Each structure stands twice: as structure tokens, then as C-alpha cells.
Amino acid sequence: MAMIIDCVIILLLIGSITYGYIVSRKVRLLMGILKDLEPLVEEFSSAVEKSQDSVSQMRDRIEVAEQVQQVQPEAEPEVAAQSTFASRRAAPVETPGMRVMRDKKELVRAFFDTQSTAEV
């Protein structure tokens, strides 16, 4: 009886060690792939941050322009119409091949979706 229990324990240990080795190999492969993607993700992240900064600068400039327009109502109406900022509630303008991204999470998700479909 002791011999059977010892054999079962040895088989379970061998199975656990084999499973651990397989998982370790997959994790090493994944880490290698992530290390290769790191420069791309960092470039993408910096591009997103630059775009967020430019959008906030545009909003600030629009607010300043609106304040100046309120002080000087005789400004040209064409210039005021061109410099308005479209809110999220406005009807979306459909541009072929373009998607509207609302936040950084959507941009990162779209990046990885694009990368996964490009590799296939």
C-alpha cells in the first residue's frame, strides 16, 4: 500500500514539474514578445500624450478666442464659426477609414487590435 501511495505522489510531482516547465516556457516567450513590443508601445503612448496636450491647447485657445470675441463682438463671424470646438454630443462626422477615439484606453486597445490583425 505504501508503494502505491509513493508511486502516485511521484507521478503527481512529475506532472506538476512538467506543467510548471511548460508554463515557464510560455511566460518566457510572452516576455520576449512584450520586450520586442516595448518601443512601439512607448512611441504610441508618447504620441497619445502629445495629442492630448495639443487638444488641451486647442481648447484653451478656443476659450481665449471666445472671450476675445465676447469683448469685441464686431469680429468676423466666419472666423468665429471656423474656430468652434465640436463637443461629443454633436453629430459625428463620418470619415471613411477613420474611427473616433474618446480616451487613451480606446487608442491603446485599437493599437493592439490593429497589431494582432496585421500579424495574421
PEWOZI-V101671 format. One record per residue. N is the residue number from 1. RES is the residue in one letter. PSI is psi in whole degrees, -180 to 180 (* if undefined). Layout:
BEGIN
n->[N/N]
res->[RES/RES]
psi->[PSI/PSI]
END
This chain:
BEGIN
n->[1/2/3/4/5/6/7/8/9/10/11/12/13/14/15/16/17/18/19/20/21/22/23/24/25/26/27/28/29/30/31/32/33/34/35/36/37/38/39/40/41/42/43/44/45/46/47/48/49/50/51/52/53/54/55/56/57/58/59/60/61/62/63/64/65/66/67/68/69/70/71/72/73/74/75/76/77/78/79/80/81/82/83/84/85/86/87/88/89/90/91/92/93/94/95/96/97/98/99/100/101/102/103/104/105/106/107/108/109/110/111/112/113/114/115/116/117/118/119/120]
res->[M/A/M/I/I/D/C/V/I/I/L/L/L/I/G/S/I/T/Y/G/Y/I/V/S/R/K/V/R/L/L/M/G/I/L/K/D/L/E/P/L/V/E/E/F/S/S/A/V/E/K/S/Q/D/S/V/S/Q/M/R/D/R/I/E/V/A/E/Q/V/Q/Q/V/Q/P/E/A/E/P/E/V/A/A/Q/S/T/F/A/S/R/R/A/A/P/V/E/T/P/G/M/R/V/M/R/D/K/K/E/L/V/R/A/F/F/D/T/Q/S/T/A/E/V]
psi->[-42/-37/-39/-45/-43/-42/-41/-43/-43/-42/-41/-40/-43/-42/-43/-43/-42/-45/-44/-41/-43/-45/-41/-41/-42/-38/-41/-42/-45/-43/-38/-42/-42/-36/-37/-33/-14/-48/-39/-44/-39/-42/-43/-43/-43/-36/-39/-42/-39/-41/-37/-40/-43/-36/-42/-36/-40/-43/-43/-44/-37/-42/-42/-43/-39/-39/-42/-39/-36/-35/-39/82/-13/11/157/131/-26/-41/-41/-39/-33/-28/16/148/126/126/174/-23/-14/155/130/141/122/118/124/131/5/143/145/126/131/-31/178/-34/-43/-38/-44/-43/-43/-37/-49/-33/-42/-41/-41/-36/-28/-31/-22/*]
END
